């Protein structure tokens, strides 16, 4: 390994290197820069603080900033702007938001991702209206402690911007910026590291006249200038105080190789002899010789996302082969991953060894749990495809054919499962989970009233994680339940287009599926199933014309 890439112990330096003891020059330079650039990206939530605002105007600003901060989590500014404008048109005040419901909120959020953020906004708004007279608390401590979903960073941003409170912020952008200003190369998520960075952020605001602008300037500088890769050091207003930049320049001039045991203090650019200082930094980790500014902050060790397999059942009903097509959607619980969104009935986190036969059993179990009068089970009658054919179906969507698990069974007052067709795998990656959705299309026809989709259980008992091993129990076409009732006793007829308030299941017409409150992963599944049908239609045309399928 060459000397230029060899890891060496970080040059000895005092703890004082990581302390901003004279923040005034940095703050002045920062605000001068911010006054020139604050409007360039056209962010509608960015407005100057007005000391003449009354309590209601400050509270309104707090609501606007809160919405923008939640939307900006894990999402770029350019993406957020149209969503923010649409949101404020629909919910101009916190009371308007509190009066809404999770379906409406998720509908506006659709496409923005990380849907739990929308639920947090709704829950926080309801609490603010019920407990704080429709206003978010006017100080960061109460806001963090009393409003669900607001942490230290968000509380600091909202209260400094809307209420002019002198409190710091530390998001990813400020974390990176201050790690470089302070030349701090330490485990980025360690408590000691975060304590140093919070202290650095705090140094900017205790006597600031414009704490909100100071915090926004730090965030803006980190986002647009002190970028992860290729930072624009030449235009940075804090360049002369940046210890990481000075180290980079010193190496370029060959000064690091002289073995000088000096460290630079960012608080005044004064050199101190390390040998005369008792308290040396023990937090920083080794760094390659000649590392550039972009080597800071220290890279976090990424935790590998866990792998999960879900069996997704796209359940379709139609009166007959030429009838209107309806699809069954289930709303997820209002807590946890993808809270309140709709999806196709799914068995979550099943064993990767789940066989094609077990997948049919899962479909049977779901039908028994979801339909008031389900068809008889077919898993015991349907022959599973061979291992080789099932493996091929996972690599690409299977094409419907007369031999694909296609043995109709009537039941539930004439309702029958016409076919269950494998549709291949869909990969979707969350921040902490790598999901493989194994999709199958379940086609139902008939029923007691051929003009309407089958009646649904309004609040089915869906223990999704147990479905892979579950075996449906039926009593004369009615699924038996833990509380002793039958599904027909719990069921009520549902509107085909939208469920009553609080209902978790609904039939949706073909043309409305894409517009339902579904997440990005479900959109991928829907596209894959539609591609399956398109392939099948092409094969039918080819067969009619005498070509090979």
Buried (B, 14 or more C-beta within 10 A) or exposed (E): EEEEEEEEEBBBBBBBBBBBEBBEBBBEBBBEBBEEBBEEEEBEBBBEBEEEBEEEEBBBBBBBBBBBBBBBBEBEBEBBBEBBEEBBEBBEBBBEBBEBEBBBBBBBBBEBBBBBBBBBBBBBBBBBBEEBEBBBBBEBEBBBEBBEBBEBBBBBBBBBBBBBBBBBBBBBBBBBBBBBBBBBBBBBEEEEBBEBBBBBBBBBBEEBEBBBBBBBBBBBBBBBBBBEEEBEBEEBBBBEBBBBBBBBBBBEEEBBEEEEEBBBBBBEEEEBEBEEBEEBBEBBEEBEBBBBBBBBBBEEEEEEEEEBBBBBBBBBBBBEEEEEBBBBBBBBEEEEBBBBBBBBBBBBBBEEEBEBBBBBBBBBBBBBBBBBBBBBBBBEEBEBBEEEBBEBBBEBBBBBEEEBBBEEBEBBBBBBBBBBBBBBBBEBEBEEEEBBBBBBBBBBBBBEEBEBBBBBBBEBEBEBEEBBBBEBEBEEBBBBBEEEEBBBEBBEEBEBEBBEEEBBBBBBEEEBBEEBBBBBBBBBBBEBBBBBBEBBEEBEEEEEEEEEE
